[in-house]
Amino acid sequence: MIALLFPGQGAQSPGFLHHLPQHAAVAATLAEASDVLGSDVLQLDSAASLQSTVAVQLSLLTAGVAVARALQAEGVEPDFAAGLSIGAFAAAVICDALDFDAALRLVRQRAQLMEAAYPTGYGLAALVGLNELQVGALLERVQSLHHESVYLANLNGARQIVVAGSDAGLAHLMALAQQAGARRAERLAVSVPSHCELLADAAQQLSTSAAALQFRRPRIPYIGNRRGRALRSADAVRDDLVENLRYPVRWHDSMRLLAELGVSLFIEAPPGQVLSGLLHEALPEVRALAMAQSDLPHAVSLARRHQADITGPAPGA
C-alpha cells in the first residue's frame, strides 16, 4: 500500500513553488489557488514572502495538493494520506474530506490567527537525541526555574522532538538539552509557537470557521495529527485540523500506524525531505521517496512497480 505525506512549516525554501513538476494538474492547481486567493500564488515563495507565516502555509498547502493531483492524474492512487501540521490540510483535500478552495481560505485564516497571536518573540526548536520523558522533564525545569513558556509541540521520532515557546524559554531549554546529551538542539524556521496551549484562543476561532464549512467522509483514511489514528468521518477530520493548533502532533505514532496497516511505500510531497528522513531512521524496512529529490516520472514508475509487486502480474501476463 501507498501513503502520501505532506510536510509542515519549516520545509519551505525560496522558489520551491517554481520547481514543482511540469504537469497540467500542477498548473491547474496553481491557477485555482491564485483565483481563490485573489493574487498570483507564485509570488508566495520568494525569500521575502516566506518571512510571513501566511505565505508559508498557503504555499505548502498549494504545493502538496498540486503534486498529489499530478500523481493521481498519472494513475497513482494512495491508500492513505497524512500531513504534518499545516500539511494535514493537503491530506484532507486529497482524501476528499475538504474542497481545495475551502482549505485555502481556512489555512489563510489559521496562519493569520497564528501570526497575530505571537508576531514576535516566539517559535519552535528541534531536539534530537532525547526521548519524550527526558524532554518533558526539561520543559518542567524551564517553566519552574525561569518562568518561561515552553511546551511539547511535535513528536516526530522516538528521539526527534520539537518544542514551542518564547525565545528566552527556548534558549534555556536548548542549553539544558545539550547538557543532557542531545545530539542537536536548534531553532526552526518557524516564527510562531505551534501545537501548544499558547494557541488555544486561535484554535477556538478556527473551530468556529471550520464548523461553517462542508466536510465529507474521507474517500481514503486520513491520518490524524493529535492522536496518530486513522480517521474515517467528516467530523473527525474537521476536529483534527482545528485541534492540531493547540495539541502536540504525534507524527511518529502516525508513521508506525501506517507501517502496521501495511504501507510499504511513502511518497513525500515537496518541499524538502524531512519526513522521508524520519522514516529512514525510524522504519528502515519501508520505502520512502521525497519528490523534492526526484521527479514525477520516477515517482509514478516506482509507485506502479510497487503496486504490481503487491498485486502480482495481470492474468495472462
C-alpha positions in Angstrom: 0.0 0.0 0.0 1.0 3.6 -0.6 0.7 6.7 1.6 1.1 10.3 0.5 2.9 12.5 3.1 2.7 16.3 3.2 5.4 18.3 5.1 4.8 21.1 7.6 6.2 24.5 8.1 10.0 24.7 8.1 10.3 22.6 5.0 9.9 25.6 2.7 12.7 27.1 0.7 12.8 30.1 -1.7 11.4 29.3 -5.1 10.0 25.9 -4.3 6.7 26.5 -6.0 8.6 27.3 -9.2 10.3 23.9 -9.1 7.2 21.8 -9.0 6.8 19.2 -11.7 5.7 20.5 -15.2 2.3 18.9 -15.4 -1.2 20.0 -16.3 -2.6 19.2 -12.9 0.1 21.3 -11.2 -0.6 24.3 -13.5 -4.4 23.9 -12.9 -3.9 23.8 -9.1 -1.7 26.9 -9.1 -4.2 28.7 -11.2 -7.1 27.7 -8.9 -5.1 28.8 -5.8 -4.4 32.2 -7.4 -8.1 32.6 -8.3 -9.2 31.8 -4.8 -6.6 34.0 -3.1 -7.0 36.9 -5.5 -3.3 37.1 -6.3 -0.6 35.1 -8.0 0.3 32.2 -5.8 3.7 32.0 -7.4 4.6 35.3 -5.5 4.3 33.5 -2.2 7.6 31.6 -2.4 10.2 34.4 -2.6 12.6 34.7 0.3 10.9 37.9 1.4 7.4 36.4 1.2 8.4 33.3 3.2 9.1 35.5 6.2 5.3 35.5 6.6 3.5 32.6 8.2 0.6 33.2 5.9 2.7 32.9 2.7 4.4 29.8 4.0 1.3 27.9 5.0 -0.6 28.8 1.8 2.3 27.8 -0.4 2.8 24.5 1.4 -0.9 23.6 1.0 -0.8 24.5 -2.7 2.4 22.6 -3.4 1.1 19.4 -1.7 -2.3 19.4 -3.4 -0.7 20.2 -6.8 1.8 17.3 -6.7 -0.7 14.9 -5.3 -3.2 15.7 -8.1 -0.4 15.2 -10.7 0.3 11.7 -9.2 -3.4 10.9 -9.3 -3.7 12.1 -12.9 -0.9 9.6 -13.7 -2.8 6.7 -12.0 -1.1 6.8 -8.6 -3.9 6.5 -6.1 -2.8 6.5 -2.4 -4.3 4.2 0.2 -3.7 6.7 3.0 -2.8 10.4 3.3 -1.1 12.1 6.2 0.3 15.6 6.7 2.4 17.1 9.4 0.8 20.2 10.9 -0.2 22.5 8.0 0.4 19.5 5.7 -2.7 18.0 7.3 -4.8 20.3 5.2 -3.4 19.0 2.0 -4.0 15.5 3.2 -7.7 16.4 4.0 -8.1 17.7 0.4 -6.5 14.6 -1.2 -8.7 12.4 1.0 -11.7 14.4 -0.5 -12.8 15.4 3.0 -12.5 19.1 2.2 -12.5 21.1 -1.0 -9.3 22.9 -2.0 -10.9 26.3 -2.1 -12.3 25.9 1.4 -8.9 24.6 2.6 -7.1 27.7 1.2 -9.5 30.1 3.0 -9.3 28.2 6.3 -5.5 28.0 6.1 -5.2 31.7 5.4 -7.3 32.4 8.5 -5.3 29.9 10.5 -2.0 31.5 9.6 -3.3 35.0 10.2 -4.5 34.0 13.7 -1.2 32.4 14.5 0.8 35.4 13.3 -1.5 37.9 15.1 -1.3 35.9 18.4 2.5 36.0 18.5 4.0 38.3 15.9 7.5 38.2 17.5 9.4 36.6 20.3 8.2 33.0 19.9 8.9 30.0 17.8 10.0 26.3 17.6 13.1 24.4 18.3 14.1 20.8 17.4 15.8 18.5 19.9 17.5 15.3 18.6 18.7 12.5 20.9 16.3 12.8 23.8 13.1 10.9 24.4 9.7 12.3 25.4 10.2 11.7 29.1 13.5 13.5 29.1 12.2 16.5 27.2 9.2 16.6 29.4 11.4 16.9 32.5 13.4 19.7 30.8 10.3 21.6 30.0 9.2 21.4 33.7 12.7 22.8 34.7 12.5 25.8 32.4 8.9 26.6 33.5 9.7 26.3 37.2 13.2 27.9 37.2 12.8 30.6 34.5 9.1 31.0 34.4 9.1 30.9 30.6 6.5 29.4 28.3 7.8 26.2 26.7 5.7 23.2 25.6 5.9 19.9 23.8 4.9 20.5 20.1 5.8 17.6 17.8 6.9 14.1 18.4 8.5 13.5 15.0 10.5 10.4 16.1 11.3 8.5 19.3 14.2 10.9 19.9 13.3 13.7 17.5 11.1 16.2 19.3 10.0 19.8 18.6 9.2 22.2 21.3 7.4 25.5 21.2 7.6 28.7 23.3 9.2 32.0 23.9 12.6 32.9 22.5 14.0 33.1 26.1 12.4 29.8 27.1 13.7 28.0 24.0 17.2 29.3 24.6 17.1 27.9 28.2 15.7 24.7 27.0 18.2 24.1 24.2 21.1 24.8 26.7 19.7 22.2 29.1 19.1 19.7 26.3 22.7 19.9 25.2 23.8 19.4 28.8 21.5 16.4 29.0 23.2 14.8 25.9 21.1 15.9 23.0 22.9 15.4 19.7 21.3 18.5 18.3 19.3 21.5 19.6 18.4 24.2 17.1 15.8 26.7 16.3 13.5 26.1 13.3 12.4 28.5 10.6 9.0 29.0 12.2 8.1 32.2 13.9 5.0 31.1 15.9 4.7 28.6 18.9 2.6 26.0 17.1 0.8 22.9 18.7 0.6 24.1 22.2 -1.8 25.9 24.7 -0.5 29.3 23.6 -2.7 28.9 20.5 -5.8 27.8 22.4 -7.7 31.0 21.5 -6.7 30.8 17.9 -7.9 27.2 17.7 -11.3 28.2 19.1 -11.7 30.9 16.5 -10.7 28.5 13.7 -13.1 25.9 15.1 -16.0 28.4 14.6 -15.0 28.9 10.9 -14.5 25.2 10.3 -17.9 24.4 11.6 -19.4 26.5 8.8 -17.6 24.5 6.1 -18.7 21.3 4.4 -16.6 18.4 5.4 -17.2 14.9 3.9 -16.4 11.4 4.9 -12.8 10.9 3.6 -12.5 8.7 0.4 -9.4 7.2 1.9 -8.3 7.2 5.5 -6.9 10.5 6.8 -4.2 10.0 9.5 -4.7 12.4 12.3 -2.1 14.6 14.0 -3.4 14.7 17.5 -3.7 11.0 18.3 -1.9 9.4 15.4 -5.0 7.4 14.3 -6.8 6.6 11.0 -9.8 8.9 10.8 -12.8 8.0 8.6 -15.5 10.5 9.4 -16.0 14.1 8.4 -16.3 15.4 12.0 -13.1 13.6 13.0 -11.1 15.2 10.2 -12.5 18.7 11.0 -11.7 18.3 14.7 -8.2 17.1 14.0 -7.4 20.1 11.6 -8.5 22.5 14.3 -7.1 20.8 17.3 -3.6 20.4 15.9 -3.1 24.1 16.6 -3.2 23.6 20.4 -2.1 20.0 20.9 1.1 18.2 20.1 1.5 16.4 16.8 2.2 12.7 17.3 3.8 12.1 13.9 6.0 9.2 15.0 2.9 7.3 16.1 1.2 8.1 12.8 4.0 6.6 10.8 4.2 3.5 12.9 0.5 3.0 12.5 0.8 3.3 8.7 3.5 0.7 8.7 1.4 -1.6 10.8 -1.5 -1.1 8.4 0.6 -2.4 5.6 2.0 0.7 3.9 5.4 -0.1 2.4 5.8 2.9 0.1 5.7 6.5 1.4 5.8 9.4 -1.1 6.6 12.8 0.3 5.3 15.8 -1.5 7.6 18.9 -1.9 9.3 20.8 -0.5 12.1 19.1 1.4 12.8 15.6 2.6 12.4 15.8 6.3 9.5 13.3 6.5 11.4 10.8 4.4 14.5 11.2 6.6 12.4 10.5 9.7 11.1 7.3 8.1 14.5 6.1 7.0 15.6 6.4 10.7 12.5 5.0 12.4 11.3 2.4 9.9 14.2 1.4 7.7 12.2 -1.5 6.3 9.8 0.7 4.3 10.5 2.7 1.1 10.3 6.5 1.4 10.6 8.8 -1.6 10.9 12.6 -1.3 9.7 14.1 -4.6 11.9 17.1 -3.9 14.9 14.9 -4.6 13.3 13.0 -7.5 10.9 13.8 -10.4 7.3 13.0 -11.3 8.0 10.2 -13.8 10.3 8.4 -11.4 7.7 8.6 -8.6 5.0 7.3 -10.9 7.2 4.4 -12.1 8.1 3.5 -8.6 4.5 3.5 -7.5 3.4 1.4 -10.4 6.2 -1.2 -9.8 5.2 -1.2 -6.1 1.6 -1.8 -6.9 2.5 -4.6 -9.3 4.7 -6.2 -6.7 1.8 -6.2 -4.3 -1.0 -7.3 -6.6 1.1 -9.6 -8.9 1.0 -9.6 -12.7 -2.2 -9.4 -14.5 -3.8 -12.7 -15.7 -2.2 -13.9 -18.9 0.8 -11.6 -18.5 
